[in-house]
Amino acid sequence: MAKANRFVKNDEGVSAVIGVILMVAITVILAAVIAAFVFGMVGNVNQKKNPAFTVSRINNSSALVTLQDKGGASSITNFTITQPRTETIYSGSIDVGTTITITSLPPATTPLVCTANVDGTTQVVVNTNI
């Protein structure tokens, strides 16, 4: 009977070694991914620019509107101000910090939509009632 016990395997240590190897592999992979993001090795990610504009009615009797670009984009072209179902009020380029004053609005509350080509993408930058 002593010979029969000689061939019994003890596999308790195998699963512990495999577990440690897997934990080390996961840690190395996570460290590589985090290092790639921290050190900028992933590449350039294009972010959408969202320029900020303010619109306000200066005087209700004369219906003046001032639009001022607060920045956020490097290039703003084809800037257009329209009143829905009526006409284009302004069309052109706008630089950062530019103020446009419009006197052709009626004194009542008026919808106003401003679109612009911001860094190559056309988008609505203002949609409000003034």
C-alpha positions in Angstrom: 0.0 0.0 0.0 2.9 2.3 0.4 3.5 2.3 -3.3 0.0 3.5 -4.2 0.4 6.8 -2.3 3.6 7.6 -4.1 1.7 8.5 -7.4 -0.9 10.9 -5.9 -0.5 14.4 -7.4 -0.6 17.6 -5.4 -1.9 20.4 -7.7 -2.4 23.0 -5.0 0.6 25.1 -6.0 -0.2 25.3 -9.7 -3.3 27.6 -9.5 -1.4 30.0 -7.2 1.4 30.4 -9.7 -1.0 30.9 -12.6 -2.9 33.5 -10.6 0.2 35.5 -9.8 1.3 35.4 -13.5 -2.1 36.7 -14.6 -2.1 39.5 -12.0 1.4 40.6 -13.1 0.3 40.5 -16.8 -2.8 42.6 -16.1 -0.7 45.2 -14.1 1.8 45.5 -16.9 -0.9 46.0 -19.5 -2.7 48.7 -17.4 0.6 50.5 -16.8 1.4 50.6 -20.5 -2.1 51.9 -21.4 -2.0 54.6 -18.7 1.6 55.6 -19.7 0.5 55.9 -23.4 -2.2 58.4 -22.4 -0.1 60.4 -19.9 2.8 60.8 -22.2 0.7 61.5 -25.3 1.6 58.5 -27.4 -2.0 57.8 -28.3 -2.1 60.5 -31.0 -4.0 63.7 -31.6 -7.7 63.7 -30.8 -9.7 66.3 -32.7 -12.0 68.2 -30.3 -15.0 70.2 -31.5 -14.6 73.9 -30.9 -17.5 75.6 -29.2 -17.2 79.4 -29.5 -19.2 81.4 -27.0 -21.3 84.4 -28.2 -23.3 86.8 -26.2 -26.5 88.3 -27.6 -28.3 91.2 -26.0 -30.8 93.9 -26.9 -29.2 97.2 -26.0 -32.3 99.4 -26.4 -35.9 98.2 -26.9 -37.0 101.3 -28.9 -34.2 101.1 -31.4 -33.8 97.3 -31.4 -30.0 97.1 -31.3 -28.3 93.7 -30.9 -24.6 93.2 -30.0 -22.9 89.9 -30.7 -19.5 89.4 -29.3 -17.3 86.3 -29.9 -15.7 85.2 -26.6 -13.2 82.9 -28.3 -13.0 79.1 -28.4 -12.1 78.7 -32.0 -9.1 79.6 -34.1 -11.1 80.4 -37.3 -14.7 81.6 -37.7 -15.9 82.3 -41.2 -19.2 82.5 -43.0 -20.8 84.0 -39.9 -24.5 84.6 -40.7 -27.2 86.2 -38.7 -30.8 85.5 -39.8 -34.3 86.0 -38.7 -36.2 82.7 -39.4 -38.6 83.1 -42.3 -37.4 86.6 -43.1 -34.0 87.6 -44.2 -30.2 87.5 -43.7 -29.2 90.4 -41.5 -25.4 89.9 -41.5 -23.0 87.7 -43.4 -19.2 87.7 -43.2 -16.2 86.7 -41.1 -15.8 87.5 -37.5 -12.6 87.8 -35.4 -12.3 87.0 -31.7 -13.6 90.0 -29.7 -15.6 91.5 -32.6 -18.8 93.3 -31.8 -21.6 93.5 -34.4 -24.4 96.0 -33.8 -27.6 95.5 -35.8 -30.3 98.2 -36.1 -32.7 96.5 -38.5 -34.7 94.4 -35.9 -38.2 95.2 -34.9 -38.8 96.4 -31.3 -40.8 93.3 -30.4 -39.3 90.0 -29.3 -37.5 88.5 -32.3 -36.1 85.1 -33.0 -32.4 85.2 -34.1 -30.3 82.4 -35.5 -26.5 82.7 -36.0 -24.5 80.1 -37.9 -20.8 80.0 -38.5 -18.1 77.9 -40.1 -15.9 77.1 -37.0 -12.6 75.5 -37.9 -14.1 73.9 -41.0 -17.4 72.7 -39.5 -20.7 74.6 -40.0 -22.7 74.9 -36.8 -25.4 77.0 -35.1 -23.7 79.2 -32.5 -26.7 81.2 -31.4 -30.4 80.4 -31.5 -32.4 82.7 -29.2 -35.3 85.2 -28.9 -34.3 88.7 -28.2 
